[in-house]
Amino acid sequence: MELVRATALMLAKQGAKVVLGAPGSERLVELVTRINKNAGEAVFAVADGRHRDDLVHLVKLAVDQYGRLDVIISNAGVNELSCMDELDVEGREEMVDVNLKGTLYGIAAAIRVFLEQGSVIEPGIF
């Protein structure tokens, strides 16, 4: 969370309007409050990267609130530390769901907006 906090604060300080999402809201409320108190602009939504609709909602929030989407940073991740011979299939599934599917869902939600805005010249590169 510290990297997210530092990145959000730096972007807001540079004038970016920041939209944050995470499964829990407690730390997000603190961070958004801090950004807004320091002349930045930020909003948040509770979002779980394992759920495609949550990422669609987060991208929609950015567009509804600020009129466009310029960047998406997908940094959610879990690391299940166990030996493969322990066969922790559920832990590995969670890793795939968060680390891979969450990133894919974020890109899928954002790419439509980028295309509509004319932000992507060659959609085939993705």
N, C-alpha and C positions, 0 to 999 in steps of 0.2 A: 504494500500500500504506500510505502514511502516514495517509491519511484513515481507512482501515479500522482501523489500529492505534489511532489516537486515539479513534475511535468505540467500539471494543471495550473499551478501557481505561476510558473514561468510563462506559459502560453497566455494566461490572463494578463499578466504584467505587460506583455508585448501587444495587447489589444485584442487577442482572440476571445471570442465568445465560446465558453466551454460548456459542454453537455457531458455529464458524467453518469455512469450506470454501474451498479454492483448489486449483488444479491441482498445485502443489508443496507439500511439507510443511515444508521447512526453516524458513521464516519463521513458519509457523503454530506449530511446536513452540516457538520462542522466545517468541511472543506468549502462547500458552496457559500456558507455564511462568511467565512474568512475572505474568499475571493470578492464577494459582493461588498463587503465592508471596506475593502482596499481599492475601490474604484474599478474593479473588474466586473465582468458579467458571467454568471454561471447558473445553471439549473441542473437538476438531476432527476432520474427516475430509477426506481428499484428495477433491476434487470439481471436475469440469470442467463449467462451465455449458452447454457444448455438448451434454452428454449428460444426457438427461432422467432416467435412472435414478440418476445421481449426485445430482441435486437431491432426488429422492424419498428416497434414502438419507440425505441430510443432514437433511431434515425428520424422518424416522423416528428418527434419532439424537437429535434434540432431544426428541422425545416419549418415547423409551425412557429417556433419561438424566434428564430433568427432569419428565416427566409431562404436559407440555403445550407448546404453541407460542403465543407471544403476538405476536411481531413477526418479519417476515422483511425483511431489507435485501438487495436484489439490486443489487450495485454493480459487477459484472464488466463490463469493457468494453475494446474495442480501437478504435483509430482508425487506419485505413489512410490514410496521407497520400500521395496520388498524384493526378495529374490524371486526370480521367475519360477523356480522349482516349488515355491509355496503356492503357486497357482491362485493368486489373488485376482481372479478374473474381474470381480466387481470393481476393484481399485483401478485396474487397467481400463475398464469400460468408462469409468468416470474421467480418467485422464484423456481418453479419446473424445468423450463428449465435450469436455471443457476446452481442452487445448486445440483440438482439430475442428470439431463441429462448431464450436463457438466462434472461431475465427472465420470459418466458411459462412456461417449465418450473418456475421457482421458485414463481410464483403458483399454477400448477396443482397442485403438490405441497402447498402450504400451505393452499389454500382448502378442500380436503377436511377437513383437520384443524380449521381454524377453524369449519367448519360442524358437525362432530361435537362440538366444544366449546361450541357455541352462541355463538361469538364474533361471528358475522355474522348480523345480524337479517334482512336482505333480500339473499339471494344474487343476485338479479337485478341489483343495482347493479354487479356486475362484468361 
